Amino acid sequence: MPGAVPETDPQTSIYFLKRNDLYHDEKPYSLRFTPPNDFPRSNIVLEKHDVTIRDIRPRLKDLSFEKNGFTIMSLESKMSYDDYDDEEKLINVYLREVADSLCAFLGAVHVQIFEHTVRKRHDEFPISTGKPYRYNQPTSMAHVDTTPEWARDMVQKLNRDNADEVLKDRVQCVNVWKPLKGPVKDWPLAMCDPRSIKPETDLEPCDLVYPDYVVENRQLYYSPRHEWVYLSGQQPSEAWVFLQSDTTADVKSVPHTAFPNPLADKDAAPRESIEVRALVYYGGFDGE
């Protein structure tokens, strides 16, 4: 039937930042601790919108990191499933694998990994149990993990002796995301094609405030022009690589989120994944 939605293109709903006059005067924020004196933990107001998410698998060969800002990288690991609960192995084996693979894949000269997160969806999520989860849970609102300014600050923090030198060349903040088990059907990850967004009106800087540091990310406002994609049946050897910021001014970042998949079987295994955040350098490191 002309115009029919393919069977692997789920129609679902995603949370977005709600347009609010408050943000003209007050920056969106979320405190990741309990504040004193009943101070509000957050001023973020969300709204849910229905979206269709296209399956990119039939068009994988057309994806380009430079063109789309996201693509799939083949990533074979020596890690077993149980190894991802071993922090020492994560650091000494997996993060090195990611850094080496990313460097070769993007043609970079150096990669610095500054954060990694394992997520294992609890059976009750997204309904709160009222108790802390053992593992981080999927993120269910559209966002970009960094701003260009925050990424530059991270470059300077990690390269105190040569930050000015490395910043003369292109530096990207890139995420690498893959499942621990596959194929993924439950709460897969979706990408918003950056060519379909208008950063000046669609993205809003937001502070995530921890007890001893602040992360500046960007929340996404809804627009019907946005184009969303995901990879059906993603396997552990298939890693999303997607751009969060770039010192090249005209390059757009990639909003993303997990989403409830109406095409998943009721008995589909809860999603388990690992995400790595890295700075990717294209110059400024002698001998590399």
Stockholm file with secondary structure:
# STOCKHOLM 1.0

chainA/1-288         MPGAVPETDPQTSIYFLKRNDLYHDEKPYSLRFTPPNDFPRSNIVLEKHDVTIRDIRPRLKDLSFEKNGFTIMSLESKMSYDDYDDEEKLINVYLREVADSLCAFLGAVHVQIFEHTVRKRHDEFPISTGKPYRYNQPTSMAHVDTTPEWARDMVQKLNRDNADEVLKDRVQCVNVWKPLKGPVKDWPLAMCDPRSIKPETDLEPCDLVYPDYVVENRQLYYSPRHEWVYLSGQQPSEAWVFLQSDTTADVKSVPHTAFPNPLADKDAAPRESIEVRALVYYGGFDGE
#=GR chainA/1-288 SS CTTCCCTTSCEEEEEEECCCGGGGTSCCEEESSCCSTTCCSBCCCEEEEEEEEEECGGGGGGCCHHHHSEEEEECCCSCCTGGGGCHHHIIIIIHHHHHHHHHHHHTCSEEEEEEEEEEECCTTTTSCCSSCCSSBCCCCBCEESCCHHHHHHHHHHHCTTTHHHHTTSCEEEEEEEEESSSSBCSSCEEEECGGGCCHHHHEEEEEEECSSCEEEEEEEBCCTTCCEEECTTBCTTEEEEEEEEESSTTCCCCCEEECCCTTSCTTCCCCEEEEEEEEEESSCCTTC
#=GC SS_cons         CTTCCCTTSCEEEEEEECCCGGGGTSCCEEESSCCSTTCCSBCCCEEEEEEEEEECGGGGGGCCHHHHSEEEEECCCSCCTGGGGCHHHIIIIIHHHHHHHHHHHHTCSEEEEEEEEEEECCTTTTSCCSSCCSSBCCCCBCEESCCHHHHHHHHHHHCTTTHHHHTTSCEEEEEEEEESSSSBCSSCEEEECGGGCCHHHHEEEEEEECSSCEEEEEEEBCCTTCCEEECTTBCTTEEEEEEEEESSTTCCCCCEEECCCTTSCTTCCCCEEEEEEEEEESSCCTTC
//
